[in-house]
Amino acid sequence: MKMKSVKIRAVLVGKSLIKNPWGEKVVKLEFVEERELPNPVVIQPAGSELAKEIMPIINQIMKSMPVLSHGKASIPRLTLYLTEEEWDRLIEKPEIGEEILIEIKGKSISISKN
């Protein structure tokens, strides 16, 4: 039987140095999944010819507005804590804005650059 996996594309949005309860320094990495917000819903009367003609124009105007055009929601997906020693051992350290792939397969979780 083939084992199925879950894949999540996430972006590093936070990297900070904090202290754990024992006073040791720890690197905290916060990954989020960015999703587009849905377009606004406009209710129109059934069979309205005018609404059918105007809707494409309204959609174009909504997309061109700067406040609405970047409509993305950030959903927290993974927070990873590494000791300073673990952080120093990483050959390639992730940078803010970098996209990664989180894969969960069976009992293992892997994190790799996208």
N, CA, C and O atoms as a Tinker XYZ file with bonds, in Angstrom:
   456  protein
     1  N      0.837000   -1.176000    0.000000    73     2
     2  CA     0.000000    0.000000    0.000000    64     1     3
     3  C      0.887000    1.246000    0.000000    63     2     4     5
     4  O      1.814000    1.362000    0.801000    81     3
     5  N      0.587000    2.171000   -0.907000    73     3     6
     6  CA     1.376000    3.390000   -1.043000    64     5     7
     7  C      1.029000    4.370000    0.078000    63     6     8     9
     8  O     -0.141000    4.637000    0.350000    81     7
     9  N      2.072000    4.899000    0.721000    73     7    10
    10  CA     1.876000    5.846000    1.816000    64     9    11
    11  C      1.621000    7.236000    1.240000    63    10    12    13
    12  O      2.394000    7.729000    0.418000    81    11
    13  N      0.534000    7.858000    1.678000    73    11    14
    14  CA     0.206000    9.199000    1.220000    64    13    15
    15  C      0.915000   10.222000    2.087000    63    14    16    17
    16  O      1.229000    9.964000    3.249000    81    15
    17  N      1.163000   11.392000    1.501000    73    15    18
    18  CA     1.836000   12.446000    2.265000    64    17    19
    19  C      1.036000   13.743000    2.174000    63    18    20    21
    20  O      0.192000   13.916000    1.295000    81    19
    21  N      1.321000   14.629000    3.090000    73    19    22
    22  CA     0.717000   15.961000    3.111000    64    21    23
    23  C      1.839000   16.937000    2.808000    63    22    24    25
    24  O      2.886000   16.899000    3.453000    81    23
    25  N      1.627000   17.816000    1.824000    73    23    26
    26  CA     2.638000   18.814000    1.460000    64    25    27
    27  C      2.067000   20.204000    1.675000    63    26    28    29
    28  O      0.948000   20.503000    1.258000    81    27
    29  N      2.850000   21.049000    2.332000    73    27    30
    30  CA     2.444000   22.421000    2.626000    64    29    31
    31  C      3.542000   23.358000    2.150000    63    30    32    33
    32  O      4.705000   23.198000    2.520000    81    31
    33  N      3.177000   24.330000    1.336000    73    31    34
    34  CA     4.130000   25.366000    0.932000    64    33    35
    35  C      3.985000   26.520000    1.922000    63    34    36    37
    36  O      2.889000   27.036000    2.137000    81    35
    37  N      5.093000   26.910000    2.513000    73    35    38
    38  CA     5.051000   27.961000    3.527000    64    37    39
    39  C      6.178000   28.961000    3.303000    63    38    40    41
    40  O      7.161000   28.669000    2.623000    81    39
    41  N      6.017000   30.139000    3.886000    73    39    42
    42  CA     6.991000   31.214000    3.765000    64    41    43
    43  C      7.489000   31.579000    5.164000    63    42    44    45
    44  O      6.704000   31.679000    6.106000    81    43
    45  N      8.795000   31.774000    5.284000    73    43    46
    46  CA     9.362000   32.193000    6.565000    64    45    47
    47  C      9.046000   33.679000    6.762000    63    46    48    49
    48  O      9.481000   34.522000    5.977000    81    47
    49  N      8.292000   33.990000    7.808000    73    47    50
    50  CA     7.900000   35.379000    8.071000    64    49    51
    51  C      8.503000   35.924000    9.364000    63    50    52    53
    52  O      8.474000   37.132000    9.599000    81    51
    53  N      9.042000   35.055000   10.192000    73    51    54
    54  CA     9.618000   35.521000   11.452000    64    53    55
    55  C     10.830000   34.709000   11.848000    63    54    56    57
    56  O     10.814000   33.479000   11.812000    81    55
    57  N     11.887000   35.420000   12.229000    73    55    58
    58  CA    13.110000   34.768000   12.700000    64    57    59
    59  C     13.594000   35.621000   13.866000    63    58    60    61
    60  O     13.974000   36.778000   13.687000    81    59
    61  N     13.578000   35.038000   15.058000    73    59    62
    62  CA    13.972000   35.824000   16.225000    64    61    63
    63  C     14.770000   34.981000   17.203000    63    62    64    65
    64  O     14.667000   33.755000   17.238000    81    63
    65  N     15.570000   35.682000   17.996000    73    63    66
    66  CA    16.372000   35.043000   19.021000    64    65    67
    67  C     15.684000   35.297000   20.355000    63    66    68    69
    68  O     15.517000   36.444000   20.769000    81    67
    69  N     15.285000   34.214000   21.025000    73    67    70
    70  CA    14.570000   34.339000   22.298000    64    69    71
    71  C     15.269000   33.470000   23.343000    63    70    72    73
    72  O     16.178000   32.705000   23.023000    81    71
    73  N     14.837000   33.597000   24.576000    73    71    74
    74  CA    15.376000   32.746000   25.645000    64    73    75
    75  C     14.304000   31.751000   26.067000    63    74    76    77
    76  O     13.136000   32.106000   26.222000    81    75
    77  N     14.718000   30.501000   26.251000    73    75    78
    78  CA    13.788000   29.486000   26.740000    64    77    79
    79  C     13.696000   29.597000   28.268000    63    78    80    81
    80  O     14.403000   30.410000   28.865000    81    79
    81  N     12.847000   28.802000   28.903000    73    79    82
    82  CA    12.691000   28.902000   30.372000    64    81    83
    83  C     13.973000   28.672000   31.173000    63    82    84    85
    84  O     14.042000   29.079000   32.332000    81    83
    85  N     14.992000   28.029000   30.587000    73    83    86
    86  CA    16.253000   27.768000   31.279000    64    85    87
    87  C     17.284000   28.867000   31.023000    63    86    88    89
    88  O     18.429000   28.766000   31.465000    81    87
    89  N     16.873000   29.916000   30.307000    73    87    90
    90  CA    17.767000   31.040000   30.029000    64    89    91
    91  C     18.675000   30.837000   28.832000    63    90    92    93
    92  O     19.546000   31.668000   28.576000    81    91
    93  N     18.491000   29.733000   28.078000    73    91    94
    94  CA    19.309000   29.478000   26.899000    64    93    95
    95  C     18.725000   30.223000   25.695000    63    94    96    97
    96  O     17.509000   30.369000   25.575000    81    95
    97  N     19.607000   30.690000   24.806000    73    95    98
    98  CA    19.151000   31.375000   23.601000    64    97    99
    99  C     18.663000   30.346000   22.588000    63    98   100   101
   100  O     19.301000   29.316000   22.371000    81    99
   101  N     17.520000   30.644000   21.972000    73    99   102
   102  CA    16.889000   29.753000   21.005000    64   101   103
   103  C     16.466000   30.584000   19.792000    63   102   104   105
   104  O     15.988000   31.708000   19.944000    81   103
   105  N     16.643000   30.029000   18.584000    73   103   106
   106  CA    16.208000   30.688000   17.358000    64   105   107
   107  C     14.790000   30.201000   17.045000    63   106   108   109
   108  O     14.546000   29.004000   16.898000    81   107
   109  N     13.864000   31.157000   16.948000    73   107   110
   110  CA    12.461000   30.834000   16.664000    64   109   111
   111  C     12.177000   31.176000   15.202000    63   110   112   113
   112  O     12.368000   32.314000   14.774000    81   111
   113  N     11.715000   30.174000   14.434000    73   111   114
   114  CA    11.372000   30.357000   13.019000    64   113   115
   115  C      9.867000   30.182000   12.860000    63   114   116   117
   116  O      9.307000   29.167000   13.276000    81   115
   117  N      9.214000   31.170000   12.256000    73   115   118
   118  CA     7.766000   31.114000   12.059000    64   117   119
   119  C      7.438000   31.041000   10.568000    63   118   120   121
   120  O      7.821000   31.909000    9.784000    81   119
   121  N      6.722000   29.982000   10.202000    73   119   122
   122  CA     6.339000   29.768000    8.809000    64   121   123
   123  C      4.821000   29.906000    8.664000    63   122   124   125
   124  O      4.062000   29.405000    9.495000    81   123
   125  N      4.388000   30.588000    7.603000    73   123   126
   126  CA     2.958000   30.750000    7.326000    64   125   127
   127  C      2.669000   30.335000    5.893000    63   126   128   129
   128  O      3.544000   30.357000    5.027000    81   127
   129  N      1.433000   29.961000    5.672000    73   127   130
   130  CA     0.948000   29.686000    4.325000    64   129   131
   131  C      0.167000   30.923000    3.890000    63   130   132   133
   132  O     -0.700000   31.406000    4.618000    81   131
   133  N      0.478000   31.427000    2.703000    73   131   134
   134  CA    -0.222000   32.602000    2.201000    64   133   135
   135  C     -1.276000   32.157000    1.197000    63   134   136   137
   136  O     -0.982000   31.432000    0.247000    81   135
   137  N     -2.504000   32.603000    1.421000    73   135   138
   138  CA    -3.617000   32.264000    0.522000    64   137   139
   139  C     -4.309000   33.531000    0.055000    63   138   140   141
   140  O     -4.404000   34.514000    0.789000    81   139
   141  N     -4.787000   33.491000   -1.170000    73   139   142
   142  CA    -5.539000   34.613000   -1.724000    64   141   143
   143  C     -6.888000   34.700000   -1.019000    63   142   144   145
   144  O     -7.531000   33.685000   -0.755000    81   143
   145  N     -7.304000   35.921000   -0.721000    73   143   146
   146  CA    -8.641000   36.123000   -0.167000    64   145   147
   147  C     -9.652000   36.014000   -1.291000    63   146   148   149
   148  O     -9.359000   36.425000   -2.414000    81   147
   149  N    -10.834000   35.474000   -1.028000    73   147   150
   150  CA   -11.837000   35.362000   -2.087000    64   149   151
   151  C    -12.352000   36.741000   -2.494000    63   150   152   153
   152  O    -12.329000   37.691000   -1.711000    81   151
   153  N    -12.816000   36.822000   -3.740000    73   151   154
   154  CA   -13.407000   38.062000   -4.235000    64   153   155
   155  C    -14.700000   38.341000   -3.488000    63   154   156   157
   156  O    -15.346000   37.414000   -2.998000    81   155
   157  N    -15.090000   39.625000   -3.396000    73   155   158
   158  CA   -16.359000   39.938000   -2.741000    64   157   159
   159  C    -17.534000   39.315000   -3.504000    63   158   160   161
   160  O    -17.520000   39.218000   -4.731000    81   159
   161  N    -18.529000   38.905000   -2.759000    73   159   162
   162  CA   -19.708000   38.292000   -3.359000    64   161   163
   163  C    -20.751000   39.373000   -3.617000    63   162   164   165
   164  O    -21.105000   40.140000   -2.722000    81   163
   165  N    -21.236000   39.420000   -4.858000    73   163   166
   166  CA   -22.266000   40.385000   -5.227000    64   165   167
   167  C    -23.501000   39.600000   -5.636000    63   166   168   169
   168  O    -23.448000   38.756000   -6.531000    81   167
   169  N    -24.604000   39.885000   -4.978000    73   167   170
   170  CA   -25.862000   39.194000   -5.286000    64   169   171
   171  C    -26.594000   40.005000   -6.344000    63   170   172   173
   172  O    -26.765000   41.217000   -6.213000    81   171
   173  N    -27.024000   39.311000   -7.397000    73   171   174
   174  CA   -27.727000   39.989000   -8.474000    64   173   175
   175  C    -29.070000   39.310000   -8.740000    63   174   176   177
   176  O    -29.212000   38.106000   -8.531000    81   175
   177  N    -30.044000   40.076000   -9.195000    73   175   178
   178  CA   -31.345000   39.480000   -9.509000    64   177   179
   179  C    -31.206000   38.466000  -10.648000    63   178   180   181
   180  O    -30.423000   38.662000  -11.577000    81   179
   181  N    -31.969000   37.396000  -10.559000    73   179   182
   182  CA   -31.913000   36.346000  -11.579000    64   181   183
   183  C    -32.342000   36.902000  -12.935000    63   182   184   185
   184  O    -33.364000   37.579000  -13.044000    81   183
   185  N    -31.556000   36.612000  -13.959000    73   183   186
   186  CA   -31.904000   37.011000  -15.322000    64   185   187
   187  C    -31.666000   38.483000  -15.623000    63   186   188   189
   188  O    -32.146000   38.971000  -16.646000    81   187
   189  N    -30.953000   39.201000  -14.787000    73   187   190
   190  CA   -30.717000   40.627000  -15.007000    64   189   191
   191  C    -29.632000   40.814000  -16.063000    63   190   192   193
   192  O    -28.471000   40.488000  -15.820000    81   191
   193  N    -29.996000   41.331000  -17.220000    73   191   194
   194  CA   -29.049000   41.566000  -18.310000    64   193   195
   195  C    -28.059000   42.670000  -17.937000    63   194   196   197
   196  O    -26.876000   42.578000  -18.265000    81   195
   197  N    -28.532000   43.700000  -17.262000    73   195   198
   198  CA   -27.670000   44.802000  -16.875000    64   197   199
   199  C    -26.570000   44.309000  -15.927000    63   198   200   201
   200  O    -25.410000   44.696000  -16.066000    81   199
   201  N    -26.932000   43.460000  -14.970000    73   199   202
   202  CA   -25.953000   42.922000  -14.019000    64   201   203
   203  C    -24.905000   42.083000  -14.745000    63   202   204   205
   204  O    -23.726000   42.138000  -14.396000    81   203
   205  N    -25.315000   41.307000  -15.750000    73   203   206
   206  CA   -24.373000   40.479000  -16.514000    64   205   207
   207  C    -23.362000   41.338000  -17.250000    63   206   208   209
   208  O    -22.205000   40.947000  -17.397000    81   207
   209  N    -23.790000   42.513000  -17.718000    73   207   210
   210  CA   -22.891000   43.403000  -18.446000    64   209   211
   211  C    -21.981000   44.193000  -17.506000    63   210   212   213
   212  O    -20.835000   44.481000  -17.851000    81   211
   213  N    -22.479000   44.540000  -16.337000    73   211   214
   214  CA   -21.722000   45.388000  -15.409000    64   213   215
   215  C    -20.727000   44.588000  -14.568000    63   214   216   217
   216  O    -19.677000   45.118000  -14.206000    81   215
   217  N    -21.026000   43.336000  -14.249000    73   215   218
   218  CA   -20.177000   42.545000  -13.354000    64   217   219
   219  C    -18.709000   42.455000  -13.801000    63   218   220   221
   220  O    -17.827000   42.604000  -12.956000    81   219
   221  N    -18.406000   42.219000  -15.082000    73   219   222
   222  CA   -16.986000   42.187000  -15.481000    64   221   223
   223  C    -16.275000   43.521000  -15.210000    63   222   224   225
   224  O    -15.100000   43.540000  -14.842000    81   223
   225  N    -16.994000   44.626000  -15.395000    73   223   226
   226  CA   -16.409000   45.948000  -15.143000    64   225   227
   227  C    -16.142000   46.128000  -13.652000    63   226   228   229
   228  O    -15.080000   46.617000  -13.265000    81   227
   229  N    -17.100000   45.735000  -12.817000    73   227   230
   230  CA   -16.930000   45.850000  -11.367000    64   229   231
   231  C    -15.759000   44.989000  -10.899000    63   230   232   233
   232  O    -14.970000   45.421000  -10.058000    81   231
   233  N    -15.640000   43.775000  -11.438000    73   231   234
   234  CA   -14.528000   42.887000  -11.066000    64   233   235
   235  C    -13.176000   43.509000  -11.423000    63   234   236   237
   236  O    -12.230000   43.412000  -10.642000    81   235
   237  N    -13.075000   44.147000  -12.593000    73   235   238
   238  CA   -11.827000   44.804000  -13.014000    64   237   239
   239  C    -11.481000   45.952000  -12.072000    63   238   240   241
   240  O    -10.324000   46.120000  -11.685000    81   239
   241  N    -12.492000   46.741000  -11.706000    73   239   242
   242  CA   -12.266000   47.867000  -10.793000    64   241   243
   243  C    -11.784000   47.356000   -9.443000    63   242   244   245
   244  O    -10.856000   47.923000   -8.868000    81   243
   245  N    -12.398000   46.295000   -8.926000    73   243   246
   246  CA   -12.013000   45.734000   -7.631000    64   245   247
   247  C    -10.555000   45.243000   -7.663000    63   246   248   249
   248  O     -9.815000   45.435000   -6.698000    81   247
   249  N    -10.145000   44.611000   -8.773000    73   247   250
   250  CA    -8.781000   44.097000   -8.886000    64   249   251
   251  C     -7.759000   45.218000   -8.991000    63   250   252   253
   252  O     -6.618000   45.064000   -8.555000    81   251
   253  N     -8.165000   46.351000   -9.572000    73   251   254
   254  CA    -7.220000   47.453000   -9.765000    64   253   255
   255  C     -7.029000   48.308000   -8.519000    63   254   256   257
   256  O     -6.086000   49.097000   -8.458000    81   255
   257  N     -7.891000   48.171000   -7.538000    73   255   258
   258  CA    -7.763000   48.970000   -6.313000    64   257   259
   259  C     -6.606000   48.429000   -5.479000    63   258   260   261
   260  O     -6.575000   47.237000   -5.174000    81   259
   261  N     -5.639000   49.297000   -5.100000    73   259   262
   262  CA    -4.452000   48.829000   -4.375000    64   261   263
   263  C     -4.757000   48.135000   -3.055000    63   262   264   265
   264  O     -4.074000   47.176000   -2.696000    81   263
   265  N     -5.747000   48.590000   -2.342000    73   263   266
   266  CA    -6.064000   48.001000   -1.041000    64   265   267
   267  C     -6.569000   46.577000   -1.205000    63   266   268   269
   268  O     -6.275000   45.719000   -0.373000    81   267
   269  N     -7.310000   46.319000   -2.244000    73   267   270
   270  CA    -7.925000   45.000000   -2.428000    64   269   271
   271  C     -7.092000   44.055000   -3.283000    63   270   272   273
   272  O     -7.271000   42.840000   -3.204000    81   271
   273  N     -6.183000   44.590000   -4.101000    73   271   274
   274  CA    -5.458000   43.736000   -5.042000    64   273   275
   275  C     -4.446000   42.818000   -4.364000    63   274   276   277
   276  O     -4.097000   41.773000   -4.914000    81   275
   277  N     -3.974000   43.189000   -3.187000    73   275   278
   278  CA    -2.996000   42.356000   -2.493000    64   277   279
   279  C     -3.670000   41.554000   -1.386000    63   278   280   281
   280  O     -3.081000   41.337000   -0.327000    81   279
   281  N     -4.878000   41.124000   -1.623000    73   279   282
   282  CA    -5.647000   40.429000   -0.601000    64   281   283
   283  C     -5.146000   39.033000   -0.329000    63   282   284   285
   284  O     -5.610000   38.067000   -0.934000    81   283
   285  N     -4.203000   38.927000    0.578000    73   283   286
   286  CA    -3.684000   37.624000    0.978000    64   285   287
   287  C     -3.843000   37.479000    2.475000    63   286   288   289
   288  O     -3.701000   38.433000    3.239000    81   287
   289  N     -4.139000   36.267000    2.863000    73   287   290
   290  CA    -4.246000   35.956000    4.287000    64   289   291
   291  C     -3.077000   35.041000    4.655000    63   290   292   293
   292  O     -2.737000   34.125000    3.907000    81   291
   293  N     -2.478000   35.294000    5.796000    73   291   294
   294  CA    -1.377000   34.462000    6.290000    64   293   295
   295  C     -1.905000   33.530000    7.370000    63   294   296   297
   296  O     -2.465000   33.970000    8.374000    81   295
   297  N     -1.716000   32.232000    7.142000    73   295   298
   298  CA    -2.187000   31.224000    8.071000    64   297   299
   299  C     -0.972000   30.562000    8.722000    63   298   300   301
   300  O     -0.177000   29.930000    8.027000    81   299
   301  N     -0.812000   30.694000   10.041000    73   299   302
   302  CA     0.338000   30.046000   10.695000    64   301   303
   303  C      0.326000   28.539000   10.449000    63   302   304   305
   304  O     -0.698000   27.882000   10.637000    81   303
   305  N      1.481000   27.990000   10.025000    73   303   306
   306  CA     1.548000   26.556000    9.740000    64   305   307
   307  C      2.589000   25.822000   10.570000    63   306   308   309
   308  O      2.381000   24.665000   10.935000    81   307
   309  N      3.724000   26.485000   10.879000    73   307   310
   310  CA     4.782000   25.790000   11.614000    64   309   311
   311  C      5.632000   26.802000   12.365000    63   310   312   313
   312  O      6.029000   27.825000   11.807000    81   311
   313  N      5.906000   26.519000   13.621000    73   311   314
   314  CA     6.872000   27.290000   14.407000    64   313   315
   315  C      7.935000   26.300000   14.856000    63   314   316   317
   316  O      7.632000   25.276000   15.467000    81   315
   317  N      9.181000   26.621000   14.543000    73   315   318
   318  CA    10.301000   25.726000   14.830000    64   317   319
   319  C     11.280000   26.442000   15.757000    63   318   320   321
   320  O     11.642000   27.595000   15.517000    81   319
   321  N     11.703000   25.758000   16.809000    73   319   322
   322  CA    12.675000   26.305000   17.749000    64   321   323
   323  C     13.968000   25.499000   17.625000    63   322   324   325
   324  O     13.954000   24.272000   17.723000    81   323
   325  N     15.084000   26.195000   17.408000    73   323   326
   326  CA    16.387000   25.553000   17.314000    64   325   327
   327  C     17.314000   26.163000   18.355000    63   326   328   329
   328  O     17.314000   27.376000   18.566000    81   327
   329  N     18.101000   25.314000   19.005000    73   327   330
   330  CA    19.108000   25.843000   19.925000    64   329   331
   331  C     20.156000   26.579000   19.090000    63   330   332   333
   332  O     20.229000   26.402000   17.874000    81   331
   333  N     20.963000   27.405000   19.753000    73   331   334
   334  CA    22.025000   28.110000   19.019000    64   333   335
   335  C     22.963000   27.122000   18.342000    63   334   336   337
   336  O     23.423000   27.360000   17.225000    81   335
   337  N     23.246000   26.018000   19.016000    73   335   338
   338  CA    24.140000   25.003000   18.462000    64   337   339
   339  C     23.527000   24.375000   17.199000    63   338   340   341
   340  O     24.216000   24.192000   16.195000    81   339
   341  N     22.241000   24.051000   17.258000    73   339   342
   342  CA    21.562000   23.490000   16.082000    64   341   343
   343  C     21.555000   24.495000   14.942000    63   342   344   345
   344  O     21.807000   24.136000   13.792000    81   343
   345  N     21.266000   25.764000   15.259000    73   343   346
   346  CA    21.236000   26.825000   14.249000    64   345   347
   347  C     22.611000   26.970000   13.588000    63   346   348   349
   348  O     22.703000   27.106000   12.368000    81   347
   349  N     23.668000   26.941000   14.387000    73   347   350
   350  CA    25.021000   27.087000   13.853000    64   349   351
   351  C     25.418000   25.913000   12.956000    63   350   352   353
   352  O     26.233000   26.075000   12.049000    81   351
   353  N     24.849000   24.742000   13.205000    73   351   354
   354  CA    25.177000   23.560000   12.396000    64   353   355
   355  C     24.499000   23.574000   11.024000    63   354   356   357
   356  O     24.907000   22.836000   10.127000    81   355
   357  N     23.469000   24.406000   10.854000    73   355   358
   358  CA    22.800000   24.469000    9.551000    64   357   359
   359  C     23.747000   25.051000    8.507000    63   358   360   361
   360  O     24.346000   26.105000    8.720000    81   359
   361  N     23.876000   24.367000    7.390000    73   359   362
   362  CA    24.731000   24.856000    6.303000    64   361   363
   363  C     24.034000   26.024000    5.600000    63   362   364   365
   364  O     24.635000   27.076000    5.386000    81   363
   365  N     22.768000   25.827000    5.245000    73   363   366
   366  CA    21.982000   26.886000    4.601000    64   365   367
   367  C     20.897000   27.320000    5.573000    63   366   368   369
   368  O     19.998000   26.549000    5.909000    81   367
   369  N     20.993000   28.548000    6.011000    73   367   370
   370  CA    20.016000   29.080000    6.966000    64   369   371
   371  C     18.886000   29.772000    6.196000    63   370   372   373
   372  O     19.150000   30.549000    5.279000    81   371
   373  N     17.632000   29.493000    6.563000    73   371   374
   374  CA    16.518000   30.126000    5.849000    64   373   375
   375  C     16.467000   31.628000    6.120000    63   374   376   377
   376  O     16.807000   32.091000    7.209000    81   375
   377  N     16.034000   32.378000    5.105000    73   375   378
   378  CA    15.912000   33.832000    5.206000    64   377   379
   379  C     14.445000   34.228000    5.165000    63   378   380   381
   380  O     13.609000   33.502000    4.625000    81   379
   381  N     14.141000   35.381000    5.736000    73   379   382
   382  CA    12.764000   35.902000    5.722000    64   381   383
   383  C     12.301000   36.023000    4.276000    63   382   384   385
   384  O     13.038000   36.503000    3.415000    81   383
   385  N     11.070000   35.581000    4.019000    73   383   386
   386  CA    10.491000   35.644000    2.676000    64   385   387
   387  C     10.770000   34.410000    1.833000    63   386   388   389
   388  O     10.207000   34.256000    0.749000    81   387
   389  N     11.626000   33.538000    2.319000    73   387   390
   390  CA    11.980000   32.331000    1.575000    64   389   391
   391  C     10.859000   31.304000    1.676000    63   390   392   393
   392  O     10.292000   31.092000    2.748000    81   391
   393  N     10.544000   30.666000    0.547000    73   391   394
   394  CA     9.490000   29.653000    0.529000    64   393   395
   395  C     10.101000   28.277000    0.767000    63   394   396   397
   396  O     11.156000   27.946000    0.226000    81   395
   397  N      9.418000   27.486000    1.585000    73   395   398
   398  CA     9.878000   26.129000    1.888000    64   397   399
   399  C      8.726000   25.148000    1.675000    63   398   400   401
   400  O      7.566000   25.540000    1.549000    81   399
   401  N      9.072000   23.883000    1.639000    73   399   402
   402  CA     8.074000   22.826000    1.513000    64   401   403
   403  C      8.134000   21.964000    2.765000    63   402   404   405
   404  O      9.189000   21.440000    3.120000    81   403
   405  N      6.996000   21.824000    3.427000    73   403   406
   406  CA     6.875000   20.961000    4.603000    64   405   407
   407  C      6.144000   19.711000    4.130000    63   406   408   409
   408  O      5.047000   19.804000    3.580000    81   407
   409  N      6.747000   18.544000    4.342000    73   407   410
   410  CA     6.105000   17.294000    3.917000    64   409   411
   411  C      5.982000   16.360000    5.106000    63   410   412   413
   412  O      6.956000   16.087000    5.807000    81   411
   413  N      4.770000   15.876000    5.320000    73   411   414
   414  CA     4.490000   14.918000    6.393000    64   413   415
   415  C      4.126000   13.602000    5.723000    63   414   416   417
   416  O      3.150000   13.511000    4.977000    81   415
   417  N      4.933000   12.588000    6.007000    73   415   418
   418  CA     4.717000   11.281000    5.383000    64   417   419
   419  C      4.883000   10.224000    6.474000    63   418   420   421
   420  O      5.969000   10.031000    7.020000    81   419
   421  N      3.780000    9.551000    6.773000    73   419   422
   422  CA     3.836000    8.569000    7.853000    64   421   423
   423  C      4.145000    9.276000    9.160000    63   422   424   425
   424  O      3.427000   10.191000    9.563000    81   423
   425  N      5.216000    8.851000    9.824000    73   423   426
   426  CA     5.615000    9.455000   11.086000    64   425   427
   427  C      6.788000   10.413000   10.936000    63   426   428   429
   428  O      7.385000   10.824000   11.931000    81   427
   429  N      7.125000   10.774000    9.692000    73   427   430
   430  CA     8.274000   11.670000    9.499000    64   429   431
   431  C      7.807000   13.007000    8.904000    63   430   432   433
   432  O      6.835000   13.074000    8.152000    81   431
   433  N      8.539000   14.062000    9.271000    73   431   434
   434  CA     8.289000   15.401000    8.752000    64   433   435
   435  C      9.590000   15.907000    8.157000    63   434   436   437
   436  O     10.641000   15.848000    8.794000    81   435
   437  N      9.513000   16.405000    6.934000    73   435   438
   438  CA    10.716000   16.963000    6.312000    64   437   439
   439  C     10.448000   18.405000    5.882000    63   438   440   441
   440  O      9.335000   18.771000    5.505000    81   439
   441  N     11.500000   19.197000    5.955000    73   439   442
   442  CA    11.438000   20.600000    5.569000    64   441   443
   443  C     12.539000   20.825000    4.545000    63   442   444   445
   444  O     13.707000   20.530000    4.801000    81   443
   445  N     12.159000   21.351000    3.380000    73   443   446
   446  CA    13.177000   21.573000    2.334000    64   445   447
   447  C     12.867000   22.870000    1.597000    63   446   448   449
   448  O     11.746000   23.379000    1.621000    81   447
   449  N     13.907000   23.384000    0.941000    73   447   450
   450  CA    13.713000   24.578000    0.117000    64   449   451
   451  C     12.856000   24.204000   -1.072000    63   450   452   453
   452  O     12.945000   23.099000   -1.606000    81   451
   453  N     12.038000   25.133000   -1.468000    73   451   454
   454  CA    11.134000   24.882000   -2.586000    64   453   455
   455  C     11.835000   25.061000   -3.906000    63   454   456
   456  O     11.222000   24.888000   -4.959000    81   455
